[in-house]
């Protein structure tokens, strides 16, 4: 996906950048960079790929912001700035406050709540929130099922489709095993493959 964003930045006009999907991919890659670092076995290559993706998607968002500024779209550019600030703020708060919330919930002995909070892949860990971020991508993809083919990035959706195909299995091979991650990988593979099919059909089949 990082290579897809880099290629789009070199070859595509800013109008094709999907604001919603780009923001979601930034959050997703940020979480998965950390997940790849803390999981067992540690996957440094995957971590590096996601860090690259965060940088590439951030550059795409910068291009879209500057394009809207040039076009006089004050509302659109302000929305990008506001959401960017919110994403960074939420990320910093979650990173530094996650362990505090986990320890407090476990110490209070709240039965199932404390058990869930202290679980290896519980809601106070990246093993829980990384799949949640991927459900955001899947949700954005399903919401955009009727996206016109000319607004679909062939590079982005080819990367998404292939990534989810392989990672559906990968989620079952790490520690802790992440069934939620496996399920969202399958869902995102299906929605991405649908978009990819629309794009290929419009650009390479119907044109013949």
N, C-alpha and C positions, 0 to 999 in steps of 0.2 A: 504493500500500500504506500510505503514511503517513496518507492520508485515511481509509482503511478502519479503521486502528487508532484514529484519533481518534474516528471515528463509533461504533465499538464501545465505546470508553471512555465515551461519553455515553449510549448506549442499551442496552448489554448488561450483564447481571450478571456478576460475576467468574468464575462457574462455567464459562462458555463459553470462557474463555481457554485456549488450547492451550499448555501450558508448553513442550513440546518445540519446537513450531513457532515460538513467540515468541522463544525463545533463538536459534534458528537464524537467524531474520530479523534479530535484532540484530547478529549476527556478519556476516551477508551485507551488510546495509546499511552497516556500518562499513567493510568492505573496498571496496564499490562506491562509496562517497563519495570515497575516496582514488583509486580507479581512474578515476572520472570527472574528477578534477582533473589527473591526470598523463598521461592518454591524449591522442592527437592526432586530431582537434581537441579541445581542452579543452571539457568540457560543464559549465559552472557551474550551470546549472539542474538537471541530473541530480544533481550533487553536493549541492545544497541540498535536493533531494527526499529523498535518502538520509539526510542528517543529520536531517531532520525525522522520517524513519521510525525512526531509532535512538532519538530522544527519545520518539516515540509508543509504540514497542514497550517501551521502558524503563518508561514509565508504566503500561502494561498489566501488566508483570511486578510492578511495585510494588503494583498493585491486587490481584493474585493472592496476593502475599506477605502483605499485610495481611488479606486474606480468610481465608487459612489460619491466621494468627495468631489471628484472632477466633474461628475454629472450633475452635481447640485442636489443629490439625494441626502439631505441632512438627516432625515428621520432614519433612513437605512444605515447610514454610517454611525449614527448615535446608538442605534440598537446593537451594532457590532461591538462598540466600545463598552457599553453597559454589560452585555453578556460576558465579554472577555474578562472584565473586572470581577464579575460574580463567580466565574469559573475558577479564576486564580485564588480568590478569597476562600471559596469552599474547599479547594484543594489543600491550601495551607492549613486551614482549620482542621480538616479531617486528618491530615498527616500527623499533626502535633497533638491533636486531642483524642485520637482513636484509642490509644493504650490507656489513657486516663479514664475514659468512659467504660472500657472493658474491665479494668481493675475495680472500679467503683461498683459496677453491676454484679461482679462475681462476689465481692466482699459483702454485699447486702443480703446474700443468701435468699434470693427471690424464687427459688425452686426452678421451674423450667426456664424462666427468663435468664437466671444466672447461668444455667447450664448452656443455653443457647449462646449467651454472650461470651462464655469461655471456650466454646467449641473451636477446633482447629481451623474450620472454615466458616466461623460465625460472622455475624454482622459487624463486628469490630475489627475484622481483618480484610486485607486486600483480596483474599480468596473468595470473599462474598461479594465485594463491590466491583471487582473486575468483571464478573459475569453480568452484574446489574448494568454496568456501562455498556456491555455488549447488547443487552436487551434494548437499550436506548437506540443503538444503531439499527437493530432489527425493527424497532417501532418506527423509526424515521423512514426506514426502507419500505415498510408496509404502508405507511401513510402516503408515501410517494409512488404507490403502485401505478397511478395514472399519469405519472410524469411523462411529458412528451419526449420522444426519442432524441430530439435535438438538444435536450437539456441533460441527457445522460452521458456521463464520461465513460467511454469504453475502457480506458485504462483503470479507472477507479473500481468499476464493477467487475472487471476481469480479475483484478487483484483480490477483491472481497470474496468472490465466488471460489477461487482456488484456495485462499487462506482458510475459509470455513470448511471446505471439503477435508483438508488435512487435519485441522485442529479439532474436528469433531472426535477423532480418534485420540489425538494427543491429550485431551482433557482427562482421559481415563488412564493415562500412563504416568501421571505425576503424583506426588504426595503433598497434601492430601488429595485423593481422587475427587474430582469436581464434576458431579453429575449435572449441576445447574449450568456450568459452562458448556458441557457437552450438548445439552438441550438447546441452548441459545445458538450454538454454532450450527446446529442442524437447521434451526429456524432462519438464521441469517443466510445460510447457504441457499435455501429455497427462494427467499425474497431477492437475493442478489442475482441468482441464476435467472429469475424471471426478468429482471431489468436488463441483464446482459442479453437475454434472448430477444427482448424488444429492440435493443440497439442493433444487434447483428441483423435481425430481420429487416429493419428499416434501412440500414446502410449498405447491406451486402446482398440481400435476397430480393426485396421488393424493387430495388433499383435496376435489377437485371431485366 
